[in-house]
Amino acid sequence: MSNVGLSDEFPPISAKQWKQKIQFDLKGADYNDTLVWESLEGINVKPFYHSEDLEGLKTFHLPKNHSWHIAQTLYAGDANKANTKALEILEKGVESLVFTVPNETIDFATLLKGIDLEDTPIHFNFQFLAAGPIKKLMTYLGDNAVQVYLNIDIIGNLARSGNWFHSLDKDHAILEEIQSVTSKKTGIKAIRVDLSLYQNAGANMVQQLAYGLAHANEYLNHLSNVIPSAVEGHFPITFKVAVGGNYFFEIAKLRALRWLWNSIAKAYGVESDYHIMALPSKRNKTLYDYNVNLLRTTSESMSAVLGGADTICNLPYDAIYHKDNDFGERIARNQLLLLKEESYFKTAAQASEGTYYIESLTEQLAEKALTLFKQIEKSGGFLDALKKGTIHQKIKESAAKEQQWFDESQLVLVGTNKYQNKQDRMKENLELYPFVKTQPRKTLMEPIIEKRLAETLEQKRLNDE
């Protein structure tokens, strides 16, 4: 049998020849006006990409053994109930647990009882900031080999709520204490940078990357100056990323994030020890025709896999209007199980490497984000820009542009701003308030507010029912 490939039977065709053929078929229509479109990030997307697009292009490679974990969130207000549920879902295919902890009284021995901590990565979302519970957790874990993510993000809390947990000085002092305690243990990542807030508020991908890098740089710069021994040669960190519906761009975004953070860590001379947790965006989720959310979260999870996420935590299709429920959680869990076990996505992250389009997008996003990152650092850093309101203003401008695209149906959400089912009724199904909540209170700065694209349209439809 011949080893000659089918493509070897035909002469190579250059990008110039392809473009000439396309221009001929357009019969006089302008190539750029007809086929080239500009993304929200200002990237011109061509109708085709060629091997010539990779010439001289820098690239980034994932480790060959890279894989990903299926995660599910659990509310840990009651340690016994949370533990029971955790053991149940681990039997149903979940590989990593994300505990939301509301207060300092949590009993970790009860919460983690019977869980194989050497084989099950554990994430925490603490709704408070205190070193005491963290010290108790470290004592409980002992010298066991574990993967534990504490996800401490004081700047993220400031951005989201407009206030520190306590105060600037106290928050930083507690962060330093936690970092000092946890840096001595392998397998513990104390700090998180939450990029999902920026995405869900309407930031474009270049902004998400640049703000995430500048956000992380605040921690690395501060800790390397205050307690250099805690970050010397090693700085573990977690990035939480929301993945939207622009499939190929989202793959490139995650790849660009890895590439950029590796570069920054190298500049500090520290080992690039990081973890990416990805979850579907809330920005494009809808109240009406809610079953389409299943399609959205599936494709977004696929983008996360192909972009190289380490952990993926799916969003139930009814999360914006229903309280936590077994059915919604089961479907969300099974979407990831189907991708991993039946759709050959278990080790699919490398599939995006070398693809002309994604490689080109990755470099363009990385270059634009790096330029914006440098501008932020030159002007005083991320925290300064946050306090001045610069970050808020830029996100608002991007969100307004995306909202205009949605309102004009350039950005389509099926069943919402296109192909509506006029018979849909949702008013009686709302268990949660699915719109931006206004809670007048005193804040140090304006918080960054998450808002879905369909909110105004959905409110009108609800009023018309």
C-alpha positions in Angstrom: 0.0 0.0 0.0 1.3 3.4 -0.9 2.0 5.9 2.0 1.3 8.9 -0.3 -1.4 11.1 1.2 -4.4 12.2 -0.9 -3.2 15.8 -0.7 0.1 14.8 -2.3 -1.8 14.1 -5.6 -2.5 17.8 -6.0 -0.2 20.8 -6.4 0.0 23.2 -3.4 -2.1 26.3 -3.6 -0.9 29.6 -2.1 -3.0 31.9 0.0 -2.8 34.5 -2.8 -4.3 32.0 -5.3 -7.1 31.2 -2.9 -7.9 34.8 -2.4 -7.9 35.4 -6.2 -10.3 32.6 -6.7 -12.6 34.0 -4.0 -12.5 37.5 -5.5 -13.4 36.0 -8.9 -16.4 34.2 -7.4 -17.6 37.4 -5.6 -18.3 38.8 -9.1 -17.2 42.3 -8.3 -18.3 42.5 -4.6 -15.6 43.9 -2.3 -13.6 41.1 -0.6 -13.0 43.0 2.7 -16.5 44.4 3.0 -18.2 41.1 2.1 -16.2 38.5 3.9 -13.9 40.1 6.5 -15.6 40.9 9.8 -14.3 42.7 12.9 -14.7 41.1 16.3 -15.4 43.0 19.5 -11.7 42.9 20.2 -10.9 44.7 17.0 -9.5 41.6 15.3 -10.2 41.3 11.6 -11.3 37.7 10.9 -10.6 36.5 7.4 -12.8 34.0 5.4 -10.0 31.4 5.3 -6.6 30.8 6.9 -3.6 29.2 5.3 -0.4 27.5 6.3 1.3 30.8 5.3 -0.5 32.4 8.3 1.8 30.3 10.6 5.0 31.5 9.1 7.0 33.4 11.7 4.1 33.0 14.2 5.0 32.3 17.8 3.0 29.5 19.5 2.4 27.9 22.8 2.2 24.2 23.6 0.4 22.4 26.4 2.1 19.6 28.3 1.6 16.3 26.4 -0.1 14.6 29.4 -2.6 17.5 29.9 -6.1 16.4 31.0 -9.0 18.0 32.8 -11.3 17.4 35.8 -15.1 17.5 36.0 -16.2 19.7 38.9 -19.4 20.5 40.6 -20.2 23.2 43.2 -21.8 22.5 46.6 -23.1 24.9 49.2 -21.4 24.0 52.6 -23.7 25.9 55.0 -24.3 22.5 56.7 -21.1 20.4 56.7 -23.0 17.1 57.1 -25.3 17.7 54.2 -22.6 19.0 52.0 -20.4 15.9 52.8 -23.3 13.5 52.0 -24.0 15.2 48.7 -20.2 15.3 47.9 -19.9 11.5 48.3 -23.0 11.0 46.2 -21.9 13.0 43.2 -18.4 11.5 43.4 -20.1 8.2 42.8 -21.8 9.7 39.7 -18.7 10.9 37.9 -17.7 14.1 39.5 -13.9 14.3 39.9 -13.4 17.6 41.7 -15.4 19.4 44.3 -16.1 23.1 44.7 -17.3 24.0 48.2 -18.9 27.4 48.8 -18.3 28.1 52.5 -20.5 30.9 54.0 -18.9 31.4 57.5 -15.9 30.7 59.7 -17.6 28.0 61.8 -17.1 25.3 59.1 -15.9 21.9 60.4 -13.5 20.6 57.8 -13.3 17.1 59.4 -17.0 16.7 58.9 -17.1 18.3 55.5 -14.3 16.2 54.0 -15.1 12.9 55.8 -14.7 9.9 53.6 -13.4 11.9 50.6 -10.2 10.5 49.1 -8.2 13.8 49.2 -5.2 12.3 47.4 -7.4 11.6 44.4 -10.0 14.3 44.6 -9.0 18.0 44.0 -10.9 20.3 46.4 -11.8 23.9 45.7 -13.1 26.4 48.2 -15.1 29.6 47.7 -14.9 31.3 51.1 -17.5 34.1 51.5 -15.3 35.7 54.2 -11.7 36.4 54.8 -10.0 35.0 57.8 -6.7 33.1 58.5 -8.0 31.0 61.4 -10.1 28.5 59.3 -7.3 28.2 56.8 -4.9 27.2 59.6 -7.4 24.6 60.9 -7.7 23.2 57.3 -3.9 23.0 57.0 -3.7 21.1 60.3 -6.4 18.7 59.2 -4.7 18.1 55.9 -1.4 17.4 57.6 1.4 16.1 55.3 -1.0 14.2 53.0 -0.5 14.6 49.3 -3.5 16.8 48.2 -4.7 19.3 45.6 -6.5 22.1 47.4 -7.4 25.4 46.0 -8.3 28.1 48.5 -9.2 30.8 45.9 -8.4 33.8 48.1 -9.0 36.9 46.0 -9.2 40.1 47.9 -8.9 42.3 44.8 -11.7 40.3 43.1 -13.9 40.9 46.1 -13.2 44.7 45.9 -14.0 44.7 42.2 -17.2 42.7 42.7 -18.6 44.3 45.9 -16.9 47.8 45.9 -15.5 47.1 49.4 -12.6 45.2 51.0 -13.6 42.3 53.3 -12.3 44.4 56.2 -10.0 47.2 55.0 -7.1 47.5 52.6 -4.4 47.0 55.3 -6.2 44.2 57.1 -7.1 42.3 53.9 -3.5 42.4 52.8 -2.2 41.3 56.2 -4.5 38.3 56.2 -3.6 37.4 52.6 0.1 37.6 53.6 -0.5 35.3 56.6 -2.4 32.8 54.5 0.3 32.8 51.8 3.0 32.3 54.4 1.2 29.3 56.0 0.2 27.6 52.7 3.4 28.2 50.7 5.1 25.7 52.9 2.8 22.9 51.8 2.9 21.3 48.3 -0.4 20.9 46.5 -1.9 24.1 48.0 -2.8 27.1 45.9 -4.0 30.0 48.0 -4.6 32.8 45.6 -7.1 33.1 42.8 -7.7 35.7 40.1 -11.4 35.8 39.0 -11.5 36.8 35.3 -15.1 35.6 35.1 -16.4 38.8 36.7 -15.0 40.9 33.8 -16.4 38.5 31.1 -19.9 38.4 32.7 -19.9 42.2 33.0 -19.2 42.6 29.3 -15.4 43.0 28.9 -14.1 41.8 25.6 -11.5 39.1 25.5 -8.5 41.4 25.3 -9.7 43.2 28.3 -10.4 40.0 30.2 -6.8 38.8 29.6 -5.1 42.1 30.3 -7.2 42.8 33.5 -6.6 39.2 34.7 -2.8 39.5 34.2 -2.7 42.9 35.8 -4.9 41.6 38.7 -2.5 38.6 39.2 0.5 40.9 38.9 -0.8 42.9 41.9 -0.5 39.8 44.0 2.8 38.6 42.7 4.4 42.1 42.9 3.1 42.7 46.5 4.0 39.4 47.9 7.4 39.3 46.3 8.1 42.6 48.1 6.5 41.8 51.5 7.3 38.1 51.9 9.8 37.1 49.2 10.4 33.7 50.8 6.7 32.8 50.2 7.0 33.2 46.4 10.7 32.6 45.9 11.0 30.4 42.8 7.4 29.2 43.1 4.1 31.1 43.0 1.0 28.9 42.8 -2.2 30.6 41.5 -5.6 29.8 40.1 -7.4 31.6 37.3 -11.2 31.4 37.2 -12.4 32.0 33.6 -15.9 32.4 32.1 -16.2 31.0 28.6 -18.6 32.6 26.2 -20.3 31.6 23.0 -17.6 32.8 20.5 -16.3 29.2 20.1 -12.9 29.6 18.4 -12.1 32.9 20.1 -12.7 31.3 23.5 -10.3 28.5 22.7 -7.7 31.0 21.7 -8.4 33.1 24.9 -7.5 30.3 27.2 -4.4 29.4 25.2 -3.3 33.1 25.3 -3.9 33.2 29.0 -1.4 30.4 29.6 1.1 31.9 27.2 1.0 35.3 28.8 1.1 34.1 32.4 4.1 32.0 31.6 5.9 35.1 30.2 5.1 37.2 33.3 6.1 34.4 35.7 9.4 34.1 33.8 10.0 37.8 34.1 9.8 37.4 37.9 12.0 34.3 37.9 9.3 32.1 39.5 7.9 28.7 38.5 4.7 29.1 36.5 2.6 26.9 38.7 -1.0 27.8 37.8 -4.4 26.2 37.4 -7.3 27.3 35.1 -10.8 26.6 36.2 -13.3 27.3 33.4 -17.1 27.6 33.6 -19.7 28.8 31.1 -20.5 32.5 30.9 -23.8 33.8 32.4 -23.8 36.7 30.0 -25.5 34.9 27.1 -27.8 32.7 29.1 -31.5 33.2 28.7 -34.7 32.9 30.6 -37.0 32.2 27.6 -36.3 29.1 25.5 -34.0 28.0 28.3 -33.3 24.6 26.8 -31.0 26.4 24.3 -28.8 27.1 27.3 -27.9 23.4 27.2 -26.4 23.9 23.7 -24.6 27.0 24.8 -23.0 25.4 27.9 -22.0 22.3 25.9 -20.1 24.3 23.2 -18.6 26.5 25.9 -17.4 23.5 27.8 -15.9 22.2 24.5 -14.1 25.5 24.1 -12.7 25.2 27.6 -11.4 21.7 26.9 -9.8 22.7 23.6 -8.4 25.8 25.2 -6.6 23.7 27.8 -8.6 24.3 31.0 -7.6 22.1 34.0 -11.0 22.0 35.7 -14.4 22.6 34.1 -17.4 23.3 36.3 -20.6 23.4 34.2 -23.5 25.8 34.7 -27.0 24.2 34.9 -29.3 25.2 32.1 -31.8 26.7 34.7 -29.2 28.3 37.0 -30.4 31.9 36.4 -34.0 31.3 37.5 -34.1 28.1 39.5 -32.6 27.2 42.9 -30.1 24.4 43.0 -31.9 21.2 42.0 -31.0 17.6 41.4 -32.2 17.5 37.8 -30.4 20.6 36.6 -27.2 19.5 38.3 -27.5 16.0 36.9 -27.9 17.3 33.3 -24.9 19.7 33.8 -22.8 16.9 35.2 -23.7 14.5 32.4 -22.9 17.1 29.7 -19.3 17.0 30.9 -19.3 13.2 31.3 -20.5 12.8 27.7 -17.8 15.0 26.4 -15.1 13.3 28.4 -16.1 9.7 28.2 -18.1 9.3 25.0 -16.9 12.2 22.7 -13.2 11.7 22.9 -12.6 15.0 24.7 -10.7 13.4 27.5 -7.3 14.3 26.0 -8.5 16.6 23.2 -6.7 19.8 24.4 -3.9 19.4 22.0 -6.3 19.2 19.0 -6.3 23.0 18.7 -2.5 23.2 18.3 -1.2 24.0 14.8 -4.7 25.0 13.5 -4.2 28.1 11.3 -7.2 30.0 12.6 -6.8 29.3 16.3 -3.0 29.9 16.3 -3.5 33.2 14.6 -6.2 34.3 17.0 -4.1 33.2 20.0 -1.2 35.4 19.0 -3.4 38.4 18.2 -5.3 38.2 21.5 -2.0 37.7 23.4 -0.3 40.7 21.7 -3.3 43.0 22.2 -3.7 41.9 25.8 0.0 42.3 26.5 -0.1 45.9 25.1 -3.0 46.8 27.3 -1.4 45.1 30.3 1.7 47.3 29.8 -0.5 50.4 29.6 -2.2 49.5 32.9 1.2 48.9 34.6 2.7 52.1 33.2 -0.2 54.2 34.5 0.0 52.9 38.1 -1.2 49.2 38.1 -4.5 47.4 38.2 -5.6 48.4 41.7 -5.0 52.1 41.0 -7.0 51.8 37.7 -9.8 50.0 39.6 -10.0 52.7 42.3 -10.0 55.5 39.6 -12.9 53.8 37.8 -10.8 53.3 34.6 -11.5 49.6 34.5 -15.2 50.1 35.1 -15.5 52.6 32.3 -13.7 50.5 29.7 -15.8 47.5 30.6 -19.0 49.6 30.3 -17.9 50.7 26.8 -17.3 47.2 25.7 -20.5 46.0 27.2 -22.5 48.7 25.5 -21.0 47.7 22.1 -21.9 44.1 22.7 -25.4 45.1 23.9 -25.9 47.1 20.7 -24.9 44.1 18.6 -27.5 42.0 20.5 -30.2 44.7 20.3 -29.6 44.9 16.5 -29.5 41.1 16.1 -25.9 41.1 14.9 -25.2 38.9 17.9 -28.0 36.3 17.9 -29.4 34.3 20.9 -31.8 31.9 19.4 -35.2 32.0 21.1 -34.5 35.4 22.6 -33.7 38.1 20.0 -34.3 35.8 17.1 -37.0 33.1 16.5 -38.9 33.8 19.7 -41.6 31.4 20.8 -44.5 33.8 21.6 -46.2 31.1 23.6 -43.4 30.9 26.2 -44.5 31.8 29.7 -41.9 32.1 32.5 -43.4 34.3 35.2 -44.7 31.4 37.3 -41.4 29.5 37.0 -39.1 32.1 38.7 -37.6 30.8 41.9 -34.7 33.3 41.7 -34.6 36.9 40.5 -32.8 36.7 37.2 -31.9 40.3 36.7 -29.4 42.8 38.1 -30.2 43.4 41.8 -30.0 46.9 43.1 -28.9 47.1 46.8 -28.1 50.7 47.8 -25.2 50.7 50.2 -22.1 52.6 50.9 -19.0 51.4 49.0 -15.5 52.6 48.5 -15.8 52.4 44.8 -18.4 51.5 42.2 -18.6 47.7 41.9 -18.3 45.9 38.6 -21.8 44.5 37.9 -22.5 41.3 35.9 -25.4 41.7 33.5 -26.9 39.3 31.0 -27.4 40.6 27.4 -31.1 39.5 27.4 -32.2 41.1 30.6 -34.0 44.2 29.2 -35.8 42.2 26.6 -36.8 39.5 29.1 -38.2 42.0 31.5 -40.4 43.4 28.8 -41.6 40.0 27.9 -42.4 39.1 31.5 -44.4 42.4 31.9 -46.3 41.5 28.7 -47.3 38.0 29.9 
